[in-house]
Amino acid sequence: MEVLVTGGAGYIGSHTCVELINEGYDVIVLDNFSNSSPIALQRIKEITGRELKIYQIDLLDKENVEKVFSENQIDAVIHLAGLKAVGESISVPLQYYQNNVLGSLLLFEVMQQFSVKNLVFSSSATVYGNPEKVPVTEDMKLEATNPYGRTKQMIEEILKDMAYSDPLWSIALLRYFNPIGAHASGLIGEDPGGVPNNLMPYISQIAVGKREQLEVFGNNYSTEDGTGIRDYIHVVDLAVGHLRALEQVQKGIRAEAYNLGTGKGHSVLEVIKAFEKVSGIRIPYKFVHRRPGDISTCYADPAKAQNHLNWVAMRGIEKMCADTWRWQKNNPDGYSFISNHKTPVEADIGVFYG
């Protein structure tokens, strides 16, 4: 069975490709490498011992996306490609709407053209905005509060309309909570590029000596230690969630949303302490003012995914920290900068160009 993974060289995409290959799927990757590296794909080959078919194409390039479908017998798509920084989306909203929404629309048009109607979509817990209660369930109101979240919410609505109009569409909408961690090999992990926007890569870059101090946004929340609580999920658990969703999609489900989280919350200070415990390195931090829009506590109710997908998160916070530290220690500069021009690495793994 051939599965197309858009954004397959990214953080979640690379781990998902590994799990797909390990379960016997033939994987085709489509990625423009705008915020990912072809080195990740070379590492996937090292981990799995299997070849990937790779296309360096932008989803906005519809003609070449059509070429990918015409050259392969694609059975299903896992759609992870997209811009993903909340803060950046506020600064350049049009770029996010064009890239995420228009790019997705063009992909869906091509899928329809080639009668490929099995889809797993990478959504986000940001579609819930500031939830009124926790744990967060899939039937709660969607009120994204930033352009990034609104692109995910818009795409979800488009997919629901598609499934309503044509029962042959079978779509899983996966609402991720906070993915952290890395593959146990230490070969692939999160490489944000520039200043990290998320907690864990910032902590790990402090540990490896790239940054000096963590700023903790707020210490007066109504939580046990005063810092915000989030649902952190190991990226490998998240990747496995895509496989279980893919299996469900093949049975025919119209459009269904699933939370992928652990159902447990950890505060910022708890994450820092867990990382210090597994790494043996002290993480200096200071408290600063809350960021506008930040909320006290957010964690998933993952019961629907457990009941419908037969999926449950298996790895705890210390495992998440240990695997992050192994990745960062082995790769202090991540994958390093790779330009979008053809390199020996790209040639070695067989990148096709649009």
Beta strands, then each sheet from edge to edge (+ up, - down):
strand 1: 2-6
strand 2: 26-31
strand 3: 53-56
strand 4: 74-79
strand 5: 118-124
strand 6: 170-176
strand 7: 178-180
strand 8: 214-217
strand 9: 229-230
strand 10: 232-234
strand 11: 255-260
strand 12: 266-267
strand 13: 285-288
strand 14: 297-298
strand 15: 351-353
sheet 1: 11+ 6+ 5+ 4+ 1+ 2+ 3+ 15+
sheet 2: 7+ 10+
sheet 3: 8+ 13+
sheet 4: 12+ 9- 14-
end
